[in-house]
């Protein structure tokens, strides 16, 4: 990862190439910004998208035992089995767009039988309940980050230059909300949402529980690793490592919804330039996501009301990256097509 994105020659060349295509200036809207972003990440006027991969990290959270989710913790394990059987939404969308899917057991509270599509990276059988204890030890947090880096690097060394980030973990919206609250200095009521479908009373209970946890630990915002270890999940910490590893190798990062964006928030506190490599695929329907996108200065590609996680936003948005790259490479310029340009008075 470079200390800052090169902003001079290649940026000007890319912008000129985009502006002189046979269209009115800016007529392809966000696709133009997307083409510029991908070209800058790859440092070329002819970017390519190779072997896209979505990493879905799964982990369980001790805070689930405090009643912050309407679903039992066992659903994490059951959904991983669903991923492996090919029956989840992310499987459908990944197949549709020829995206490789990697399912990673970062810390599910049960053991899986061997499966060729499962990466066993388990740090422990779920985190501790952060209502009363840090979710993980510093050593566990470091191990999860290191494993995530290694997984991302392995995919890139195998030929991928586009990595998407998804997750599965009952109660991980509680983890994401507390990370956001501490690191952004926002009230938990502005960060926590309904997750998997809490009613009004359930949401108020969730906010009250998370406020108690925040009061108990009373952490400063200037120690992101400690905040991550206290409130994060193993899947969140592993995503942080994978994002760092992917950016260090110059890949394009596809950021999914609320949980993945909270992981990116932590990552950006550790290495701010990671944001230069990110494409924000969609705006989640989860309450805190819009505010978190604003904090990060991010403009998502899509706003479909999705709030499923699993990396589904990455898969649905991926064809837009293909369109952005294709118009940059294949579309004629005014000069090459012999089309007259606009004549300003």
C-alpha positions as semicolon CSV with decimal commas, in nm:
position;residue;x (nm);y (nm);z (nm)
1;X;0,000;0,000;0,000
2;X;0,145;0,333;-0,098
3;X;0,155;0,619;0,149
4;X;-0,084;0,813;-0,075
5;X;-0,249;0,753;-0,409
6;X;-0,044;0,898;-0,695
7;X;-0,255;1,197;-0,796
8;X;-0,073;1,362;-1,082
9;X;0,009;1,213;-1,422
10;X;-0,203;0,897;-1,418
11;X;-0,503;1,078;-1,266
12;X;-0,490;1,346;-1,534
13;X;-0,453;1,086;-1,807
14;X;-0,745;0,883;-1,676
15;X;-0,967;1,188;-1,641
16;X;-0,879;1,299;-1,994
17;X;-0,961;0,952;-2,130
18;X;-1,297;0,954;-1,950
19;X;-1,385;1,309;-2,051
20;X;-1,306;1,260;-2,421
21;X;-1,523;0,952;-2,475
22;X;-1,810;1,003;-2,721
23;X;-2,057;1,141;-2,468
24;X;-2,137;1,468;-2,296
25;X;-1,903;1,548;-2,010
26;X;-2,008;1,351;-1,700
27;X;-2,293;1,176;-1,880
28;X;-2,208;0,833;-1,735
29;X;-2,236;0,967;-1,382
30;X;-2,102;0,743;-1,107
31;X;-1,958;0,502;-1,364
32;X;-1,705;0,770;-1,453
33;X;-1,596;0,808;-1,091
34;X;-1,579;0,431;-1,065
35;X;-1,360;0,399;-1,373
36;X;-1,128;0,665;-1,234
37;X;-1,109;0,487;-0,898
38;X;-1,026;0,148;-1,051
39;X;-0,771;0,302;-1,287
40;X;-0,600;0,478;-0,997
41;X;-0,592;0,163;-0,786
42;X;-0,435;-0,033;-1,072
43;X;-0,228;0,264;-1,196
44;X;-0,321;0,207;-1,558
45;X;-0,535;0,353;-1,836
46;X;-0,651;0,001;-1,920
47;X;-0,763;-0,162;-1,595
48;X;-0,875;-0,525;-1,584
49;X;-1,088;-0,714;-1,335
50;X;-0,938;-1,055;-1,273
51;X;-1,090;-1,350;-1,086
52;X;-1,322;-1,161;-0,847
53;X;-1,353;-1,322;-0,505
54;X;-1,591;-1,258;-0,216
55;X;-1,469;-1,365;0,126
56;X;-1,754;-1,434;0,368
57;X;-1,626;-1,441;0,726
58;X;-1,842;-1,611;0,988
59;X;-1,818;-1,575;1,365
60;X;-2,029;-1,585;1,677
61;X;-2,067;-1,315;1,941
62;X;-2,099;-1,357;2,315
63;X;-2,325;-1,052;2,335
64;X;-2,595;-1,264;2,166
65;X;-2,666;-1,428;2,502
66;X;-2,784;-1,089;2,632
67;X;-3,084;-1,081;2,398
68;X;-2,976;-0,828;2,134
69;X;-3,099;-1,040;1,843
70;X;-3,433;-1,211;1,777
71;X;-3,249;-1,509;1,624
72;X;-3,064;-1,777;1,823
73;X;-2,688;-1,801;1,792
74;X;-2,721;-2,140;1,622
75;X;-2,830;-1,960;1,305
76;X;-2,468;-1,862;1,235
77;X;-2,369;-2,229;1,210
78;X;-2,681;-2,315;1,012
79;X;-2,624;-2,034;0,764
80;X;-2,264;-2,139;0,705
81;X;-2,396;-2,483;0,616
82;X;-2,639;-2,310;0,381
83;X;-2,349;-2,123;0,217
84;X;-2,163;-2,450;0,172
85;X;-2,472;-2,613;0,021
86;X;-2,502;-2,325;-0,226
87;X;-2,846;-2,213;-0,107
88;X;-2,796;-1,860;0,028
89;X;-2,850;-1,530;-0,151
90;X;-2,476;-1,474;-0,183
91;X;-2,441;-1,812;-0,357
92;X;-2,709;-1,716;-0,608
93;X;-2,557;-1,378;-0,689
94;X;-2,199;-1,504;-0,694
95;X;-2,295;-1,779;-0,941
96;X;-2,484;-1,528;-1,154
97;X;-2,179;-1,305;-1,193
98;X;-1,907;-1,575;-1,196
99;X;-1,757;-1,461;-0,866
100;X;-1,555;-1,704;-0,657
101;X;-1,695;-1,747;-0,305
102;X;-1,481;-1,828;-0,002
103;X;-1,654;-1,915;0,326
104;X;-1,429;-1,858;0,625
105;X;-1,494;-1,992;0,975
106;X;-1,333;-1,713;1,175
107;X;-1,493;-1,808;1,506
108;X;-1,825;-1,989;1,485
109;X;-1,935;-2,145;1,816
110;X;-1,948;-2,496;1,668
111;X;-1,725;-2,719;1,459
112;X;-1,786;-2,802;1,095
113;X;-1,711;-3,125;0,915
114;X;-1,442;-3,085;0,649
115;X;-1,571;-2,924;0,331
116;X;-1,375;-2,822;0,019
117;X;-1,538;-2,478;0,014
118;X;-1,479;-2,399;0,382
119;X;-1,165;-2,228;0,512
120;X;-1,108;-2,322;0,875
121;X;-0,951;-2,015;1,034
122;X;-1,127;-2,045;1,369
123;X;-0,970;-1,833;1,643
124;X;-1,209;-1,960;1,913
125;X;-1,567;-2,078;1,952
126;X;-1,720;-1,732;1,952
127;X;-1,620;-1,419;2,140
128;X;-1,681;-1,340;2,506
129;X;-1,983;-1,131;2,603
130;X;-1,859;-0,773;2,579
131;X;-2,132;-0,661;2,816
132;X;-1,894;-0,763;3,095
133;X;-1,565;-0,870;2,933
134;X;-1,360;-0,774;2,626
135;X;-1,486;-0,977;2,330
136;X;-1,138;-1,113;2,265
137;X;-0,788;-1,094;2,401
138;X;-0,528;-0,876;2,233
139;X;-0,354;-1,193;2,112
140;X;-0,675;-1,328;1,961
141;X;-0,740;-0,997;1,786
142;X;-0,387;-0,993;1,642
143;X;-0,421;-1,355;1,529
144;X;-0,748;-1,280;1,350
145;X;-0,599;-0,978;1,172
146;X;-0,292;-1,178;1,067
147;X;-0,507;-1,462;0,935
148;X;-0,721;-1,219;0,738
149;X;-0,412;-1,065;0,578
150;X;-0,284;-1,408;0,480
151;X;-0,617;-1,508;0,326
152;X;-0,639;-1,192;0,116
153;X;-0,281;-1,222;0,000
154;X;-0,338;-1,585;-0,099
155;X;-0,633;-1,489;-0,320
156;X;-0,434;-1,213;-0,488
157;X;-0,134;-1,439;-0,542
158;X;-0,375;-1,686;-0,707
159;X;-0,474;-1,418;-0,959
160;X;-0,751;-1,207;-0,807
161;X;-0,737;-0,828;-0,810
162;X;-1,092;-0,764;-0,683
163;X;-1,192;-0,877;-0,333
164;X;-1,535;-0,838;-0,179
165;X;-1,601;-0,862;0,194
166;X;-1,906;-1,024;0,350
167;X;-1,996;-1,171;0,687
168;X;-2,231;-1,386;0,887
169;X;-2,270;-1,372;1,263
170;X;-2,576;-1,343;1,484
171;X;-2,547;-1,020;1,690
172;X;-2,274;-0,872;1,473
173;X;-2,478;-0,556;1,416
174;X;-2,434;-0,498;1,791
175;X;-2,059;-0,534;1,750
176;X;-2,056;-0,297;1,452
177;X;-2,273;-0,040;1,630
178;X;-2,048;-0,025;1,936
179;X;-1,734;0,000;1,720
180;X;-1,896;0,287;1,532
181;X;-2,013;0,459;1,850
182;X;-1,666;0,463;2,007
183;X;-1,457;0,534;1,697
184;X;-1,693;0,802;1,560
185;X;-1,784;0,956;1,895
186;X;-2,156;0,909;1,832
187;X;-2,438;0,808;2,069
188;X;-2,520;0,439;2,043
189;X;-2,879;0,534;1,956
190;X;-2,749;0,681;1,628
191;X;-2,552;0,365;1,548
192;X;-2,768;0,068;1,649
193;X;-3,052;-0,056;1,431
194;X;-3,299;-0,342;1,409
195;X;-3,045;-0,596;1,284
196;X;-3,227;-0,913;1,185
197;X;-3,568;-0,765;1,261
198;X;-3,612;-0,634;1,616
199;X;-3,939;-0,463;1,699
200;X;-3,947;-0,127;1,877
201;X;-3,919;-0,279;2,224
202;X;-3,639;-0,509;2,111
203;X;-3,448;-0,218;1,960
204;X;-3,473;-0,016;2,280
205;X;-3,352;-0,317;2,479
206;X;-3,059;-0,358;2,240
207;X;-2,962;0,009;2,270
208;X;-2,980;-0,009;2,650
209;X;-2,762;-0,322;2,662
210;X;-2,504;-0,172;2,429
211;X;-2,498;0,151;2,631
212;X;-2,427;-0,051;2,943
213;X;-2,139;-0,222;2,763
214;X;-1,997;0,111;2,647
215;X;-2,022;0,253;2,998
216;X;-1,855;-0,056;3,145
217;X;-1,549;-0,041;2,920
218;X;-1,536;0,340;2,875
219;X;-1,275;0,324;2,598
220;X;-1,107;0,617;2,424
221;X;-1,139;0,644;2,047
222;X;-0,765;0,674;1,983
223;X;-0,679;0,306;2,033
224;X;-0,861;0,125;1,749
225;X;-0,701;-0,213;1,815
226;X;-0,817;-0,209;2,175
227;X;-1,165;-0,099;2,065
228;X;-1,172;-0,382;1,811
229;X;-1,061;-0,640;2,067
230;X;-1,322;-0,516;2,316
231;X;-1,628;-0,493;2,091
232;X;-1,540;-0,672;1,769
233;X;-1,606;-1,021;1,645
234;X;-1,355;-1,266;1,506
235;X;-1,513;-1,224;1,163
236;X;-1,484;-0,845;1,192
237;X;-1,120;-0,857;1,301
238;X;-1,039;-1,104;1,022
239;X;-1,206;-0,869;0,773
240;X;-0,986;-0,587;0,902
241;X;-0,679;-0,795;0,831
242;X;-0,806;-0,900;0,489
243;X;-0,877;-0,539;0,394
244;X;-0,526;-0,438;0,498
245;X;-0,375;-0,729;0,308
246;X;-0,578;-0,664;-0,007
247;X;-0,493;-0,294;-0,017
248;X;-0,124;-0,365;0,044
249;X;-0,132;-0,584;-0,268
250;X;-0,309;-0,318;-0,475
251;X;-0,646;-0,489;-0,512
252;X;-0,984;-0,322;-0,547
253;X;-1,187;-0,367;-0,227
254;X;-1,565;-0,412;-0,254
255;X;-1,727;-0,299;0,070
256;X;-2,067;-0,449;0,151
257;X;-2,306;-0,317;0,416
258;X;-2,300;-0,207;0,779
259;X;-2,077;-0,477;0,927
260;X;-1,818;-0,464;0,651
261;X;-1,816;-0,084;0,662
262;X;-1,762;-0,094;1,040
263;X;-1,466;-0,326;0,978
264;X;-1,338;-0,075;0,723
265;X;-1,380;0,203;0,980
266;X;-1,139;0,019;1,209
267;X;-0,907;-0,054;0,915
268;X;-0,901;0,313;0,815
269;X;-0,799;0,410;1,167
270;X;-0,502;0,175;1,135
271;X;-0,416;0,270;0,775
272;X;-0,608;0,571;0,634
273;X;-0,496;0,513;0,273
274;X;-0,700;0,191;0,258
275;X;-0,998;0,410;0,165
276;X;-0,832;0,487;-0,170
277;X;-0,878;0,123;-0,271
278;X;-1,245;0,090;-0,174
279;X;-1,564;0,078;-0,375
280;X;-1,872;0,117;-0,156
281;X;-2,121;-0,112;-0,323
282;X;-2,450;-0,011;-0,162
283;X;-2,629;0,174;0,114
284;X;-2,765;-0,074;0,367
285;X;-3,110;-0,045;0,515
286;X;-2,951;-0,085;0,860
287;X;-2,999;0,240;1,051
288;X;-2,637;0,334;1,119
289;X;-2,497;0,267;0,774
290;X;-2,586;0,598;0,610
291;X;-2,426;0,789;0,894
292;X;-2,116;0,569;0,880
293;X;-2,084;0,623;0,504
294;X;-2,101;0,997;0,568
295;X;-1,824;0,975;0,827
296;X;-1,605;0,794;0,572
297;X;-1,691;1,038;0,293
298;X;-1,828;0,749;0,088
299;X;-2,085;0,752;-0,191
300;X;-2,233;0,405;-0,248
301;X;-2,314;0,275;-0,595
302;X;-2,656;0,132;-0,510
303;X;-2,941;0,205;-0,272
304;X;-3,177;-0,092;-0,289
305;X;-3,285;-0,116;0,074
306;X;-3,079;-0,434;0,115
307;X;-2,961;-0,528;0,465
308;X;-2,872;-0,894;0,439
309;X;-2,494;-0,889;0,461
310;X;-2,314;-1,199;0,333
311;X;-2,139;-0,981;0,074
312;X;-2,460;-0,961;-0,131
313;X;-2,411;-0,591;-0,206
314;X;-2,066;-0,670;-0,349
315;X;-2,205;-0,934;-0,582
316;X;-2,500;-0,726;-0,701
317;X;-2,279;-0,421;-0,769
318;X;-1,995;-0,607;-0,942
319;X;-2,142;-0,572;-1,295
320;X;-2,117;-0,194;-1,250
321;X;-1,741;-0,231;-1,209
322;X;-1,735;-0,433;-1,530
323;X;-1,930;-0,160;-1,709
324;X;-1,696;0,110;-1,578
325;X;-1,385;-0,075;-1,691
326;X;-1,537;-0,170;-2,027
327;X;-1,641;0,181;-2,124
328;X;-1,296;0,311;-2,031
329;X;-1,121;0,051;-2,244
330;X;-1,364;-0,003;-2,533
331;X;-1,560;0,317;-2,586
332;X;-1,440;0,541;-2,868
333;X;-1,309;0,889;-2,810
334;X;-1,429;1,187;-3,009
335;X;-1,101;1,186;-3,198
336;X;-1,092;0,813;-3,279
337;X;-1,456;0,809;-3,387
338;X;-1,432;1,127;-3,591
339;X;-1,714;1,285;-3,389
340;X;-1,714;1,659;-3,337
341;X;-1,673;1,777;-2,979
342;X;-1,885;2,040;-2,811
343;X;-1,804;2,392;-2,921
344;X;-1,838;2,643;-2,638
345;X;-1,906;3,004;-2,737
